[in-house]
Amino acid sequence: DDLIETMKMRRTVAKCEVAHELIFAREGEEAFEVLRSGAPLPDIILLDLNMPRMNGLEFLTLLKKDKELRYLPAIVLTTSENRSDLLAAYRLGIAGYLLKPLSYSEYENKILSLLHYWNYNELVKG
């Protein structure tokens, strides 16, 4: 839902050794439209908790109830250091919780490490 975050993510992913296709959604309802469109499903979902209309925890609740989408790994990427958000997200079945650092170089290191890990992780396919 944030143009600056989108630009940071695009710039960071462009530096990754493995090509990744990014699909952005501004809010949870739009993300569900993309996921249910019939297009190939993403390997991972990076999710902010603070989104308009449907927050990240609401999105996760719907995602994990969906028989076809529930196994998609969702990683929360947020500024929220609130322990209750962290616990709620893990209770809903997230694959990870990353705090967005203030420094761009730290952000880049975290995102690249995340992408490298998920590049080697075995994922549930179709």
Backbone torsions as a table, in degrees:
resi	resn	phi	psi	omega
1	ASP	NA	7.9	-173.9
2	ASP	-132.2	120.7	-177.5
3	LEU	-60.8	-39.6	-180.0
4	ILE	-64.3	-42.6	178.1
5	GLU	-63.4	-39.6	177.9
6	THR	-61.9	-44.8	179.4
7	MET	-64.2	-42.5	178.0
8	LYS	-60.9	-43.6	-178.9
9	MET	-64.9	-45.8	179.0
10	ARG	-58.7	-45.6	-178.9
11	ARG	-63.3	-41.9	-178.7
12	THR	-68.3	-46.5	-177.8
13	VAL	-64.9	-31.5	177.9
14	ALA	-62.6	-24.1	179.7
15	LYS	-86.0	-6.4	-177.5
16	CYS	-73.1	146.1	-178.8
17	GLU	-71.3	-22.9	-179.1
18	VAL	-107.6	134.8	-179.6
19	ALA	-70.3	131.9	177.3
20	HIS	-127.9	137.6	174.2
21	GLU	-93.8	128.2	179.0
22	LEU	-102.6	138.0	173.0
23	ILE	-125.9	125.2	-176.8
24	PHE	-108.1	144.5	171.6
25	ALA	-133.2	138.3	-176.9
26	ARG	-78.1	-21.7	-179.9
27	GLU	-157.2	169.8	-172.1
28	GLY	-59.9	-40.7	-179.3
29	GLU	-63.4	-41.7	177.2
30	GLU	-64.1	-38.7	178.4
31	ALA	-61.6	-42.3	178.0
32	PHE	-65.2	-36.1	176.2
33	GLU	-60.2	-43.7	179.2
34	VAL	-64.5	-45.6	-177.1
35	LEU	-65.7	-31.1	-177.5
36	ARG	-97.8	7.3	-174.9
37	SER	-74.4	-13.1	-175.4
38	GLY	95.1	-7.5	175.8
39	ALA	-71.0	160.0	177.4
40	PRO	-55.1	140.4	-179.2
41	LEU	-75.2	150.6	178.1
42	PRO	-72.1	158.5	175.5
43	ASP	-75.0	-36.5	177.5
44	ILE	-142.8	159.2	174.8
45	ILE	-118.8	126.2	171.6
46	LEU	-100.9	125.7	-167.9
47	LEU	-129.9	129.9	171.9
48	ASP	-89.6	145.3	177.3
49	LEU	-79.0	-31.0	-176.4
50	ASN	-96.2	91.1	178.7
51	MET	-127.5	153.3	176.8
52	PRO	-71.6	157.6	174.3
53	ARG	66.1	-56.2	179.0
54	MET	-130.8	114.4	-177.8
55	ASN	-75.1	173.0	-175.4
56	GLY	-61.3	-37.7	179.3
57	LEU	-68.8	-37.2	175.1
58	GLU	-64.2	-42.4	177.7
59	PHE	-60.4	-46.6	-179.9
60	LEU	-60.7	-40.1	179.2
61	THR	-59.1	-46.8	178.6
62	LEU	-67.8	-40.7	-179.4
63	LEU	-59.8	-46.7	-175.3
64	LYS	-75.7	-14.6	174.9
65	LYS	-86.8	-16.1	-176.8
66	ASP	-81.7	123.3	-175.3
67	LYS	-62.1	-31.6	-178.8
68	GLU	-89.6	-27.2	-173.1
69	LEU	-102.0	-13.9	-171.0
70	ARG	-59.6	-24.4	-177.6
71	TYR	-89.7	-2.2	176.1
72	LEU	-67.3	126.3	178.6
73	PRO	-69.2	125.8	178.0
74	ALA	-112.7	126.0	178.7
75	ILE	-114.7	124.2	178.6
76	VAL	-80.0	129.1	176.2
77	LEU	-124.0	103.9	-167.7
78	THR	-146.7	168.5	172.4
79	THR	-96.0	-4.3	-175.2
80	SER	-76.3	116.3	174.4
81	GLU	-96.3	11.1	-178.5
82	ASN	-69.1	118.9	-177.8
83	ARG	-59.7	-34.2	179.6
84	SER	-67.1	-34.3	174.4
85	ASP	-64.7	-45.3	179.7
86	LEU	-58.9	-50.1	-179.0
87	LEU	-64.5	-42.4	179.5
88	ALA	-62.4	-41.4	-179.7
89	ALA	-65.0	-43.3	178.4
90	TYR	-67.4	-36.0	176.3
91	ARG	-61.4	-31.8	179.9
92	LEU	-81.4	-7.4	173.7
93	GLY	100.0	29.9	177.9
94	ILE	-69.9	161.0	178.7
95	ALA	-94.5	-12.3	-180.0
96	GLY	179.8	161.8	-177.9
97	TYR	-137.9	111.6	-179.5
98	LEU	-115.4	132.3	173.9
99	LEU	-86.3	133.9	177.3
100	LYS	-73.7	119.2	176.5
101	PRO	-75.5	159.3	179.0
102	LEU	-73.0	-36.6	-177.4
103	SER	-78.7	135.2	179.3
104	TYR	-63.7	-39.2	-178.8
105	SER	-64.6	-37.9	176.0
106	GLU	-67.7	-40.4	176.8
107	TYR	-58.7	-49.2	-179.2
108	GLU	-59.1	-45.1	179.3
109	ASN	-60.9	-42.9	179.7
110	LYS	-64.4	-46.6	-177.5
111	ILE	-66.2	-43.7	179.8
112	LEU	-64.8	-39.4	176.3
113	SER	-62.5	-42.8	178.4
114	LEU	-60.4	-47.7	-178.6
115	LEU	-65.5	-39.1	177.8
116	HIS	-63.8	-43.4	178.3
117	TYR	-59.8	-50.9	-176.8
118	TRP	-70.4	-20.0	174.6
119	ASN	-66.0	-32.6	-178.8
120	TYR	-97.0	-14.4	-178.2
121	ASN	-73.4	141.0	177.1
122	GLU	-78.5	126.1	-176.5
123	LEU	-110.6	153.9	174.6
124	VAL	-74.5	124.2	-179.1
125	LYS	-112.5	139.0	174.6
126	GLY	26.2	NA	NA
